[in-house]
Amino acid sequence: MTIRKKDLNPALRRVGTIIKRHRIDLIDINPSRSDFILAATSSGLRTDWISEKSLANIENGYNFPSLPTLYNLAIACQISPADLFEEVAGAFSAYDSTDDGLVD
């Protein structure tokens, strides 16, 4: 079954946007996914900690990262894992599935 952009869960899209914003905000790293993944190894992550395809799927709202992956994304984005977890939780708590929109 093909998933269309309009059929994606809005909360997952918000999570992807959060991850992508933190990745692109890194001023000392080229904003490409491959450079981001490679640069994260200097933070102590393994070279195969995530694939470009997995990162793209997360950022585009197709997949939700596991807790270990979310933790590694926080390390790679040079932010506190607790802060990233809080932002991601907010992406879900702000979503009201009854009206397909965000709660004001």
C-alpha positions as MATLAB code, in Angstrom:
seq = 'MTIRKKDLNPALRRVGTIIKRHRIDLIDINPSRSDFILAATSSGLRTDWISEKSLANIENGYNFPSLPTLYNLAIACQISPADLFEEVAGAFSAYDSTDDGLVD';
ca = [
       0.000    0.000    0.000;
       1.332    3.415   -0.965;
       1.243    6.104    1.696;
       0.505    9.542    0.345;
       1.749   12.707    2.034;
      -1.809   13.788    2.846;
      -2.426   10.453    4.596;
       0.509   10.803    6.974;
      -0.134   11.267   10.661;
       0.279   14.996   11.407;
       2.084   14.213   14.659;
       4.669   12.127   12.799;
       5.193   14.972   10.339;
       5.740   17.329   13.283;
       8.306   14.951   14.808;
      10.125   14.801   11.484;
      10.127   18.577   11.268;
      11.586   18.837   14.779;
      14.412   16.419   13.927;
      15.166   18.119   10.622;
      15.187   21.597   12.207;
      17.723   20.490   14.816;
      19.871   18.830   12.151;
      19.895   21.903    9.926;
      20.512   24.245   12.879;
      23.958   22.705   13.404;
      26.223   25.471   12.139;
      29.452   23.473   12.142;
      28.094   20.618   10.001;
      27.018   20.616    6.363;
      23.214   20.208    6.417;
      23.245   17.082    4.231;
      22.013   13.909    5.875;
      25.176   11.986    5.017;
      27.454   14.627    6.567;
      25.211   14.784    9.651;
      25.397   11.013   10.111;
      29.158   10.980    9.618;
      29.751   13.934   11.962;
      27.794   12.190   14.720;
      30.537    9.595   15.001;
      32.719   12.290   16.590;
      30.110   12.414   19.377;
      30.726    8.745   20.101;
      28.024    7.164   17.933;
      28.863    4.113   15.819;
      29.385    4.666   12.112;
      26.245    2.663   11.331;
      24.006    4.286   13.944;
      21.396    5.257   11.311;
      21.091    5.072    7.535;
      20.304    8.017    5.282;
      17.084    6.281    4.225;
      15.956    5.835    7.841;
      16.746    9.456    8.653;
      14.865   10.625    5.566;
      11.852    8.494    6.491;
      11.822    9.953   10.004;
      12.212   13.537    8.773;
       9.492   13.082    6.153;
       7.014   11.677    8.677;
       6.913    8.120    7.359;
       8.512    6.470   10.412;
       8.748    7.210   14.108;
      12.200    6.706   15.631;
      12.664    4.120   18.363;
      13.733    5.447   21.765;
      17.392    4.467   21.211;
      17.337    6.165   17.803;
      15.695    9.257   19.270;
      18.376    9.320   21.962;
      21.101    9.008   19.298;
      19.465   11.765   17.245;
      19.625   14.050   20.274;
      23.327   13.280   20.718;
      23.960   13.847   17.004;
      22.014   17.133   17.100;
      24.067   18.206   20.120;
      21.025   18.717   22.326;
      19.877   17.147   25.543;
      17.971   13.899   25.011;
      15.450   15.074   27.612;
      14.832   18.263   25.625;
      14.308   16.326   22.395;
      12.006   13.804   24.117;
       9.969   16.727   25.486;
       9.668   18.325   22.037;
       8.615   15.026   20.479;
       6.054   14.417   23.223;
       4.720   17.905   22.558;
       4.258   17.035   18.894;
       1.856   14.290   19.937;
       0.112   16.119   22.762;
      -0.565   19.104   20.501;
      -2.303   16.859   17.984;
      -6.014   16.317   18.330;
      -6.977   13.322   16.196;
     -10.657   14.248   16.234;
     -10.244   17.194   13.891;
      -6.959   16.392   12.088;
      -5.499   19.638   13.330;
      -3.454   21.097   16.084;
      -4.953   22.173   19.342;
      -4.535   25.898   19.921;
];
